[in-house]
Amino acid sequence: MASFWVQIHDVPIGLFSKNLAVQLGNFVGEFIEYDGSNLGKENRN
């Protein structure tokens, strides 16, 4: 089985959390790792 990165867009900031990431990851396969380092950076210039 191959691992792959999934990036979720347009989730309201108030709803996004590691718990949500784990749930979504397990929904599409097996959650492996969470990287929150880019949270909120998409709106920066």
For each residue, the residues with C-beta under 8 A, 3 or more apart:
1:
2:
3: 32
4:
5:
6: 24 25 28
7:
8: 11 16 21 24
9: 42
10:
11: 8 15 16 20
12: 15 16
13: 16 39 40
14:
15: 11 12 20
16: 8 11 12 13 20 21 39
17: 20 21
18: 21 22 34 36
19: 22 23
20: 11 15 16 17 23 24
21: 8 16 17 18 24 25 31 34 36
22: 18 19 25 26 31 34
23: 19 20 26 27
24: 6 8 20 21 27 28
25: 6 21 22 28 29 30 31 32
26: 22 23 29 30 31
27: 23 24
28: 6 24 25
29: 25 26
30: 25 26
31: 21 22 25 26 34
32: 3 25
33:
34: 18 21 22 31
35: 38
36: 18 21 39
37:
38: 35 41 42
39: 13 16 36
40: 13 43 44
41: 38 44
42: 9 38
43: 40
44: 40 41
45:
